[in-house]
Amino acid sequence: MKILHIAPDRNAALVTEGVVRAMAPAVTVSWVDTPAAALRRLHDEAETAAVVLEAARRGLEADLVLVR
């Protein structure tokens, strides 16, 4: 299974990858820094099963997980 992490900082994706790998070693986490790059990656890699979108706005932080 593949998970795509969208965040401006690659370190956030590395944290997600570490947590996911501890629970499910066969899962692959990839990273992109913009929604546009994510759309290109999703178009090219149809086997991506979930997307994690990390967003911060006006001091509020939120993570959104989308599953295909």
Stockholm file with secondary structure:
# STOCKHOLM 1.0

chainA/1-68         MKILHIAPDRNAALVTEGVVRAMAPAVTVSWVDTPAAALRRLHDEAETAAVVLEAARRGLEADLVLVR
#=GR chainA/1-68 SS CEEEEECSSHHHHHHHHHHHHHHCTTCEEEEESSHHHHHHHHHHCTTEEEEEEEEEETTEEEEEEEEC
#=GC SS_cons        CEEEEECSSHHHHHHHHHHHHHHCTTCEEEEESSHHHHHHHHHHCTTEEEEEEEEEETTEEEEEEEEC
//
